[in-house]
């Protein structure tokens, strides 16, 4: 597989959060999937999906021989800035989902176990929220370059 990170992000976004993008075809109303997300993990998957979609568009632009070299370089720099933030976000999502599953599994356990898992979940949620916020800016920059090129 040529882009396993992108494929994983897209697969997760499509399977886990089908309801986070609010669309209405009758009167053509589209909302930003990140703002339409109702939970923290939906918001994270919406950001990951946005990254995957923008990177695919950027790949098409870079592959076009008519694209100026300066545009290709700018897209490359923006992608190199966004990728580490997205990778950190994926790690944070995994940790959050694991902590949430452990918290849900601990619901029948003793009070100490519940408190410990609740604390771990709160920490994971805080890290995930930070990772989502950190990933949005470089992804937006990459998206802006892609939109400027596509017109």
Backbone as CSV, one residue per row, in Angstrom:
resi,resn,N_x,N_y,N_z,CA_x,CA_y,CA_z,C_x,C_y,C_z
1,UNK,0.846,-1.164,0.000,0.000,0.000,0.000,0.900,1.238,0.000
2,UNK,0.607,2.185,-0.823,1.480,3.337,-1.002,1.372,4.333,0.153
3,UNK,0.190,4.586,0.661,-0.018,5.553,1.737,-0.830,4.905,2.858
4,UNK,-0.210,4.059,3.672,-0.977,3.354,4.708,-1.547,4.292,5.764
5,UNK,-0.848,5.361,6.110,-1.337,6.312,7.100,-2.606,6.995,6.611
6,UNK,-2.597,7.410,5.378,-3.770,8.071,4.801,-4.945,7.100,4.686
7,UNK,-4.650,5.886,4.255,-5.712,4.892,4.109,-6.341,4.570,5.448
8,UNK,-5.513,4.444,6.484,-6.033,4.164,7.816,-6.891,5.316,8.317
9,UNK,-6.413,6.529,8.134,-7.173,7.693,8.581,-8.517,7.776,7.873
10,UNK,-8.502,7.559,6.578,-9.749,7.614,5.815,-10.692,6.488,6.201
11,UNK,-10.171,5.289,6.373,-11.012,4.158,6.770,-11.647,4.387,8.134
12,UNK,-10.851,4.882,9.065,-11.399,5.162,10.404,-12.467,6.235,10.337
13,UNK,-12.185,7.280,9.598,-13.152,8.373,9.508,-14.461,7.918,8.874
14,UNK,-14.375,7.101,7.871,-15.575,6.663,7.181,-16.376,5.633,7.968
15,UNK,-15.713,4.793,8.746,-16.448,3.757,9.462,-16.907,4.178,10.837
16,UNK,-16.152,5.025,11.509,-16.470,5.362,12.885,-17.417,6.548,12.987
17,UNK,-17.303,7.514,12.110,-18.073,8.745,12.277,-18.959,9.070,11.081
18,UNK,-19.861,8.201,10.711,-20.689,8.522,9.561,-21.668,9.668,9.812
19,UNK,-21.959,9.960,11.060,-22.943,10.991,11.358,-22.324,12.339,11.669
20,UNK,-20.998,12.459,11.613,-20.401,13.719,12.046,-20.446,14.796,10.966
21,UNK,-20.664,14.437,9.744,-20.781,15.437,8.686,-22.252,15.669,8.402
22,UNK,-22.704,16.842,8.705,-24.119,17.149,8.541,-24.360,17.660,7.123
23,UNK,-25.147,16.920,6.368,-25.424,17.305,4.983,-26.919,17.199,4.726
24,UNK,-27.394,18.048,3.877,-28.781,17.999,3.468,-28.813,18.252,1.973
25,UNK,-29.230,17.275,1.209,-29.181,17.404,-0.237,-30.344,18.200,-0.807
26,UNK,-31.517,18.164,-0.149,-32.692,18.858,-0.657,-32.457,20.338,-0.863
27,UNK,-31.935,21.018,0.109,-31.682,22.453,-0.011,-30.194,22.756,0.031
28,UNK,-29.389,21.762,-0.246,-27.939,21.854,-0.360,-27.304,22.580,0.829
29,UNK,-27.374,21.953,1.985,-26.744,22.497,3.185,-25.619,21.565,3.588
30,UNK,-24.410,22.090,3.614,-23.245,21.317,4.021,-22.611,22.011,5.220
31,UNK,-22.218,21.245,6.193,-21.530,21.792,7.352,-20.129,21.234,7.418
32,UNK,-19.266,21.981,8.059,-17.906,21.519,8.307,-17.990,20.292,9.204
33,UNK,-17.402,19.172,8.801,-17.495,17.951,9.608,-16.924,18.113,11.014
34,UNK,-15.903,18.941,11.166,-15.307,19.130,12.484,-16.283,19.847,13.403
35,UNK,-16.938,20.867,12.911,-17.888,21.588,13.754,-19.188,20.814,13.935
36,UNK,-19.492,19.920,13.011,-20.711,19.113,13.145,-20.520,17.918,14.080
37,UNK,-19.274,17.590,14.394,-18.995,16.450,15.274,-19.592,16.701,16.654
38,UNK,-20.139,15.639,17.229,-20.806,15.774,18.517,-19.954,15.275,19.673
39,UNK,-18.968,14.437,19.402,-18.106,13.919,20.452,-16.655,14.218,20.113
40,UNK,-15.816,14.092,21.101,-14.399,14.366,20.908,-13.771,13.424,19.892
41,UNK,-14.102,12.154,19.959,-13.520,11.217,18.993,-14.064,11.461,17.589
42,UNK,-15.324,11.879,17.458,-15.847,12.226,16.134,-15.091,13.428,15.572
43,UNK,-14.807,14.406,16.426,-14.062,15.581,15.992,-12.668,15.181,15.512
44,UNK,-12.023,14.293,16.249,-10.693,13.828,15.860,-10.734,13.101,14.523
45,UNK,-11.721,12.226,14.354,-11.814,11.498,13.085,-12.172,12.427,11.930
46,UNK,-12.935,13.472,12.194,-13.245,14.444,11.142,-11.975,15.170,10.699
47,UNK,-11.115,15.518,11.653,-9.840,16.167,11.319,-8.962,15.207,10.520
48,UNK,-8.904,13.948,10.941,-8.116,12.955,10.206,-8.638,12.774,8.789
49,UNK,-9.948,12.735,8.650,-10.549,12.589,7.316,-10.235,13.811,6.447
50,UNK,-10.312,14.988,7.040,-9.997,16.201,6.284,-8.555,16.156,5.794
51,UNK,-7.662,15.703,6.649,-6.262,15.588,6.264,-6.112,14.617,5.086
52,UNK,-6.735,13.465,5.190,-6.625,12.464,4.126,-7.146,13.018,2.801
53,UNK,-8.268,13.710,2.849,-8.849,14.264,1.621,-7.959,15.349,1.023
54,UNK,-7.431,16.210,1.877,-6.584,17.299,1.382,-5.277,16.757,0.819
55,UNK,-4.709,15.753,1.465,-3.465,15.169,0.959,-3.694,14.513,-0.403
56,UNK,-4.814,13.867,-0.576,-5.114,13.276,-1.889,-5.222,14.351,-2.959
57,UNK,-5.879,15.458,-2.644,-5.972,16.570,-3.597,-4.589,17.143,-3.887
58,UNK,-3.792,17.314,-2.830,-2.443,17.851,-3.014,-1.592,16.922,-3.882
59,UNK,-1.768,15.625,-3.697,-1.039,14.644,-4.507,-1.394,14.797,-5.978
60,UNK,-2.664,15.004,-6.265,-3.084,15.213,-7.649,-2.477,16.490,-8.229
61,UNK,-2.428,17.533,-7.429,-1.865,18.807,-7.898,-0.376,18.647,-8.187
62,UNK,0.341,17.993,-7.284,1.780,17.806,-7.458,2.078,16.915,-8.659
63,UNK,1.215,15.955,-8.935,1.422,15.057,-10.076,1.170,15.745,-11.418
64,UNK,0.463,16.854,-11.399,0.165,17.579,-12.633,1.424,18.282,-13.132
65,UNK,1.874,17.959,-14.342,3.105,18.580,-14.861,2.974,20.090,-15.070
66,UNK,1.771,20.599,-15.162,1.579,22.037,-15.372,1.688,22.833,-14.069
67,UNK,1.746,22.157,-12.943,1.844,22.847,-11.658,3.237,23.447,-11.512
68,UNK,3.298,24.732,-11.194,4.613,25.375,-11.008,5.391,24.744,-9.848
69,UNK,6.689,24.767,-9.964,7.554,24.183,-8.949,7.361,24.857,-7.592
70,UNK,7.113,26.157,-7.587,6.913,26.864,-6.320,5.675,26.362,-5.586
71,UNK,4.642,26.020,-6.315,3.422,25.487,-5.712,3.691,24.091,-5.154
72,UNK,4.420,23.299,-5.920,4.758,21.952,-5.457,5.573,22.012,-4.164
73,UNK,6.517,22.929,-4.113,7.334,23.066,-2.902,6.501,23.533,-1.717
74,UNK,5.620,24.480,-1.948,4.765,24.978,-0.864,3.860,23.866,-0.329
75,UNK,3.314,23.075,-1.232,2.483,21.947,-0.806,3.298,20.928,-0.020
76,UNK,4.515,20.677,-0.468,5.394,19.748,0.238,5.715,20.224,1.647
77,UNK,6.019,21.522,1.789,6.309,22.076,3.112,5.084,21.987,4.019
78,UNK,3.917,22.302,3.478,2.691,22.255,4.273,2.359,20.825,4.687
79,UNK,2.575,19.886,3.792,2.316,18.478,4.123,3.294,17.979,5.181
80,UNK,4.550,18.379,5.071,5.548,17.974,6.076,5.234,18.570,7.448
81,UNK,4.596,19.721,7.485,4.204,20.320,8.761,2.962,19.636,9.334
82,UNK,2.051,19.231,8.472,0.791,18.642,8.938,0.937,17.178,9.347
83,UNK,1.771,16.431,8.690,1.871,14.992,8.934,2.243,14.635,10.368
84,UNK,3.255,15.255,10.979,3.552,14.893,12.372,2.392,15.184,13.323
85,UNK,1.685,16.277,13.083,0.537,16.600,13.926,-0.564,15.557,13.764
86,UNK,-0.766,15.083,12.559,-1.778,14.062,12.297,-1.362,12.730,12.917
87,UNK,-0.089,12.399,12.826,0.383,11.158,13.450,0.201,11.203,14.964
88,UNK,0.486,12.348,15.566,0.261,12.523,17.002,-1.224,12.402,17.321
89,UNK,-2.052,12.959,16.457,-3.499,12.861,16.653,-3.963,11.412,16.601
90,UNK,-3.432,10.641,15.692,-3.821,9.226,15.613,-3.432,8.472,16.877
91,UNK,-2.276,8.762,17.404,-1.851,8.132,18.662,-2.784,8.540,19.798
92,UNK,-3.134,9.817,19.839,-4.032,10.316,20.887,-5.426,9.697,20.777
93,UNK,-5.925,9.514,19.563,-7.231,8.874,19.374,-7.194,7.443,19.889
94,UNK,-6.148,6.733,19.557,-6.010,5.345,20.013,-5.973,5.278,21.538
95,UNK,-5.200,6.162,22.150,-5.105,6.180,23.615,-6.446,6.538,24.246
96,UNK,-7.145,7.487,23.643,-8.450,7.895,24.166,-9.456,6.743,24.078
97,UNK,-9.500,6.094,22.933,-10.449,4.987,22.767,-10.137,3.834,23.725
98,UNK,-8.865,3.577,23.934,-8.467,2.532,24.880,-8.879,2.921,26.302
99,UNK,-8.632,4.169,26.689,-8.993,4.640,28.030,-10.509,4.629,28.221
100,UNK,-11.233,4.990,27.181,-12.702,4.974,27.283,-13.219,3.549,27.433
101,UNK,-12.635,2.612,26.682,-13.049,1.210,26.797,-12.725,0.661,28.187
102,UNK,-11.558,1.025,28.721,-11.199,0.573,30.065,-12.125,1.173,31.113
103,UNK,-12.524,2.423,30.921,-13.452,3.056,31.858,-14.810,2.361,31.816
104,UNK,-15.289,2.094,30.619,-16.582,1.413,30.484,-16.526,0.003,31.052
105,UNK,-15.393,-0.670,30.898,-15.243,-2.022,31.442,-15.148,-2.000,32.962
106,UNK,-14.665,-0.901,33.523,-14.480,-0.811,34.970,-15.740,-0.392,35.712
107,UNK,-16.828,-0.192,35.015,-18.036,0.309,35.665,-18.553,-0.610,36.760
108,UNK,-18.267,-1.892,36.698,-18.723,-2.820,37.724,-17.657,-3.138,38.752
109,UNK,-16.496,-2.493,38.643,-15.383,-2.790,39.546,-15.493,-1.955,40.827
110,UNK,-14.469,-2.073,41.671,-14.485,-1.316,42.918,-14.206,0.164,42.646
111,UNK,-14.409,0.989,43.643,-14.318,2.438,43.501,-12.921,2.890,43.073
112,UNK,-11.888,2.259,43.595,-10.516,2.636,43.245,-10.248,2.413,41.758
113,UNK,-10.695,1.296,41.243,-10.507,0.997,39.823,-11.283,1.980,38.956
114,UNK,-12.479,2.305,39.362,-13.293,3.268,38.602,-12.622,4.638,38.612
115,UNK,-12.144,5.078,39.766,-11.479,6.378,39.851,-10.212,6.412,39.004
116,UNK,-9.446,5.336,39.046,-8.213,5.258,38.262,-8.531,5.312,36.766
117,UNK,-9.526,4.572,36.333,-9.866,4.573,34.905,-10.501,5.902,34.491
118,UNK,-11.241,6.544,35.392,-11.816,7.858,35.092,-10.718,8.906,34.940
119,UNK,-9.710,8.833,35.789,-8.581,9.756,35.686,-7.825,9.535,34.378
120,UNK,-7.595,8.282,34.037,-6.905,7.971,32.777,-7.711,8.464,31.579
121,UNK,-9.023,8.320,31.637,-9.888,8.796,30.553,-9.838,10.314,30.458
122,UNK,-9.857,11.001,31.574,-9.793,12.466,31.556,-8.465,12.953,30.970
123,UNK,-7.387,12.290,31.345,-6.070,12.660,30.795,-6.018,12.390,29.299
124,UNK,-6.529,11.244,28.883,-6.538,10.908,27.450,-7.401,11.892,26.669
125,UNK,-8.527,12.287,27.240,-9.406,13.252,26.570,-8.713,14.606,26.427
126,UNK,-8.006,15.020,27.463,-7.285,16.294,27.404,-6.197,16.237,26.334
127,UNK,-5.449,15.129,26.283,-4.411,14.972,25.254,-5.022,14.929,23.850
128,UNK,-6.139,14.259,23.711,-6.798,14.189,22.402,-7.277,15.568,21.966
129,UNK,-7.863,16.308,22.877,-8.333,17.651,22.552,-7.175,18.540,22.119
130,UNK,-6.056,18.435,22.812,-4.858,19.196,22.452,-4.342,18.779,21.077
131,UNK,-4.331,17.485,20.812,-3.847,16.982,19.521,-4.752,17.430,18.372
132,UNK,-6.062,17.445,18.605,-6.996,17.912,17.568,-6.721,19.381,17.259
133,UNK,-6.598,20.178,18.307,-6.340,21.606,18.106,-5.010,21.842,17.394
134,UNK,-3.991,21.073,17.762,-2.669,21.234,17.142,-2.659,20.809,15.678
135,UNK,-3.483,19.851,15.322,-3.500,19.361,13.938,-4.305,20.264,13.013
136,UNK,-5.254,20.991,13.545,-6.135,21.779,12.690,-5.414,22.894,11.930
137,UNK,-4.490,23.588,12.556,-3.815,24.706,11.886,-2.983,24.259,10.684
138,UNK,-2.098,23.258,10.830,-1.326,22.867,9.636,-2.192,22.233,8.550
139,UNK,-3.256,21.557,8.936,-4.155,20.989,7.928,-4.877,22.111,7.199
140,UNK,-5.281,23.132,7.924,-5.948,24.281,7.293,-5.017,24.995,6.318
141,UNK,-3.744,25.091,6.684,-2.777,25.713,5.779,-2.640,24.907,4.493
142,UNK,-2.528,23.599,4.631,-2.438,22.726,3.463,-3.712,22.831,2.623
143,UNK,-4.841,22.845,3.284,-6.123,22.962,2.581,-6.219,24.292,1.833
144,UNK,-5.748,25.362,2.450,-5.758,26.666,1.791,-4.919,26.676,0.519
145,UNK,-3.766,26.033,0.571,-2.921,25.950,-0.629,-3.604,25.135,-1.732
146,UNK,-4.231,24.046,-1.343,-4.931,23.214,-2.323,-6.094,23.979,-2.943
147,UNK,-6.875,24.650,-2.103,-8.014,25.422,-2.640,-7.563,26.555,-3.540
148,UNK,-6.472,27.202,-3.184,-5.964,28.293,-4.003,-5.539,27.785,-5.380
149,UNK,-4.992,26.600,-5.419,-4.555,26.032,-6.683,-5.727,25.519,-7.508
150,UNK,-6.696,24.908,-6.823,-7.860,24.354,-7.545,-8.830,25.453,-7.970
151,UNK,-8.793,26.564,-7.273,-9.625,27.698,-7.643,-10.952,27.659,-7.102
